[in-house]
Amino acid sequence: MEALNAAALPAGALLLVDSAPIIYTLEANERFAQRFAPLFQRHAMGELVIAVTTITIAEVLTGPLKAGEEVLAKRYRAVLDSWQVVDFTSDIAESAARLRGTYGLKLPDAIQLASALEINAHALVTHDRDFAQVRGMRVLG
């Protein structure tokens, strides 16, 4: 896994962003949000394209919904829906199964990686060290 340097990413790059960077940013996590802020700033300026999976939607919405914060969940959902959403298809499921066998990833992580590969993403952006051994996809964190 490479260190994320948002300034070095080419203009127009398509990035699949895992759940943790989004949660850190939306919740203004004091420890980790700043690491990913330049990425989201470049996206806001139209320089990068962000994609998320339906797994990410579920993971990001879990906290607010569990806390009974429907308004916050709707606000988070609006942000997520403004990005490219990668639906979970049978092809992605099969690819995820293969990736689990190859790398020993947890199912949600394998789905994230399979989705990034499916859309030919420039990179997968994550805070998950489980992706460290992955080959064939640039992983930034």
C-alpha positions as a printed NumPy array, in Angstrom:
array([[  0.   ,   0.   ,   0.   ],
       [  1.309,   3.43 ,  -0.973],
       [  0.922,   6.602,   1.04 ],
       [ -1.876,   8.768,  -0.34 ],
       [ -0.583,  11.877,  -2.093],
       [ -3.707,  13.436,  -3.59 ],
       [ -1.72 ,  16.18 ,  -5.321],
       [  0.176,  13.571,  -7.357],
       [ -2.955,  11.91 ,  -8.759],
       [ -3.618,  12.662, -12.425],
       [ -6.525,  14.943, -13.272],
       [ -9.649,  12.944, -14.026],
       [ -8.464,   9.86 , -12.131],
       [-11.266,   7.509, -11.096],
       [-10.779,   6.368,  -7.494],
       [-12.79 ,   3.811,  -5.605],
       [-12.875,   5.035,  -2.   ],
       [-13.344,   2.508,   0.791],
       [-15.651,   3.207,   3.728],
       [-13.187,   4.326,   6.41 ],
       [-11.85 ,   7.455,   4.637],
       [-15.419,   8.579,   4.01 ],
       [-16.509,   7.94 ,   7.587],
       [-13.443,   9.766,   8.935],
       [-14.226,  12.742,   6.714],
       [-17.974,  12.901,   7.35 ],
       [-17.469,  12.544,  11.101],
       [-14.513,  14.998,  11.1  ],
       [-12.311,  12.435,  12.829],
       [ -9.516,  14.467,  14.431],
       [ -6.899,  11.769,  13.941],
       [ -7.528,  10.654,  10.352],
       [ -9.764,  13.072,   8.413],
       [ -6.902,  15.373,   7.421],
       [ -5.092,  12.501,   5.707],
       [ -7.931,  12.228,   3.189],
       [ -9.031,  15.893,   3.018],
       [ -6.896,  16.778,  -0.054],
       [ -8.495,  13.914,  -1.983],
       [-12.01 ,  15.172,  -1.303],
       [-10.938,  18.767,  -1.998],
       [ -9.598,  17.801,  -5.426],
       [-12.847,  15.94 ,  -6.103],
       [-14.874,  19.019,  -5.092],
       [-12.84 ,  21.059,  -7.601],
       [-13.764,  18.565, -10.335],
       [-10.233,  17.191, -10.64 ],
       [-10.898,  13.626,  -9.447],
       [-13.806,  11.203,  -9.816],
       [-14.879,   9.279,  -6.723],
       [-16.692,   5.966,  -6.834],
       [-18.162,   4.045,  -3.903],
       [-19.719,   0.619,  -3.601],
       [-23.091,  -0.342,  -2.221],
       [-21.108,  -1.954,   0.631],
       [-19.722,   1.5  ,   1.46 ],
       [-23.221,   2.971,   1.489],
       [-24.29 ,   0.339,   4.037],
       [-21.185,   0.818,   6.185],
       [-21.34 ,   4.622,   6.182],
       [-25.05 ,   4.737,   7.033],
       [-24.855,   2.172,   9.845],
       [-23.573,   4.613,  12.497],
       [-26.202,   7.322,  12.046],
       [-29.043,   4.822,  11.631],
       [-27.98 ,   2.827,  14.687],
       [-28.007,   6.089,  16.675],
       [-31.487,   6.94 ,  15.355],
       [-30.164,   9.958,  13.46 ],
       [-32.307,   9.753,  10.322],
       [-31.58 ,  13.322,   9.202],
       [-27.837,  12.732,   9.399],
       [-28.206,   9.428,   7.535],
       [-30.108,  11.224,   4.76 ],
       [-27.378,  13.857,   4.549],
       [-24.693,  11.173,   4.318],
       [-26.73 ,   9.318,   1.69 ],
       [-26.999,  12.475,  -0.418],
       [-23.21 ,  12.816,  -0.368],
       [-22.718,   9.155,  -1.286],
       [-25.281,   9.331,  -4.09 ],
       [-23.468,  12.326,  -5.589],
       [-20.544,  10.036,  -6.406],
       [-20.406,   7.15 ,  -8.862],
       [-22.053,   4.156,  -7.179],
       [-20.82 ,   0.685,  -8.126],
       [-23.597,  -1.859,  -7.683],
       [-22.831,  -5.355,  -6.407],
       [-23.252,  -7.648,  -9.418],
       [-22.778, -11.378,  -9.897],
       [-19.547, -10.692, -11.829],
       [-18.186,  -8.646,  -8.925],
       [-19.288, -11.414,  -6.531],
       [-17.332, -14.024,  -8.487],
       [-14.293, -11.765,  -8.704],
       [-14.518, -11.099,  -4.953],
       [-14.581, -14.838,  -4.267],
       [-11.427, -15.299,  -6.34 ],
       [ -9.722, -12.392,  -4.57 ],
       [-10.655, -13.811,  -1.161],
       [ -8.996, -17.067,  -2.155],
       [ -5.888, -15.329,  -3.441],
       [ -5.369, -12.738,  -0.713],
       [ -7.39 , -13.983,   2.258],
       [ -9.408, -10.755,   2.381],
       [-12.599, -10.368,   4.372],
       [-15.66 , -10.405,   2.117],
       [-16.371,  -6.635,   2.267],
       [-12.732,  -5.895,   1.41 ],
       [-12.768,  -8.383,  -1.46 ],
       [-15.93 ,  -6.723,  -2.805],
       [-14.259,  -3.3  ,  -2.623],
       [-11.221,  -4.595,  -4.528],
       [-13.308,  -6.476,  -7.093],
       [-15.391,  -3.34 ,  -7.655],
       [-12.279,  -1.192,  -8.156],
       [-10.999,  -3.695, -10.712],
       [-14.399,  -3.868, -12.443],
       [-14.504,  -0.106, -13.06 ],
       [-10.804,   0.076, -13.967],
       [-10.163,   2.508, -11.13 ],
       [ -6.84 ,   4.314, -11.055],
       [ -6.573,   3.28 ,  -7.396],
       [ -8.413,   2.009,  -4.347],
       [ -8.242,   4.492,  -1.463],
       [ -8.476,   2.901,   1.968],
       [ -7.253,   2.969,   5.539],
       [ -7.279,  -0.823,   5.781],
       [ -3.899,  -2.531,   6.053],
       [ -5.449,  -5.823,   4.861],
       [ -4.921,  -4.593,   1.295],
       [ -1.123,  -4.384,   1.717],
       [ -0.45 ,  -7.663,  -0.111],
       [ -2.744,  -6.92 ,  -3.07 ],
       [ -1.228,  -6.889,  -6.558],
       [ -2.832,  -5.649,  -9.758],
       [ -4.51 ,  -2.606,  -8.214],
       [ -2.856,   0.492,  -6.858],
       [ -3.86 ,   0.836,  -3.199],
       [ -3.467,   4.22 ,  -1.509],
       [ -3.929,   4.986,   2.147]])
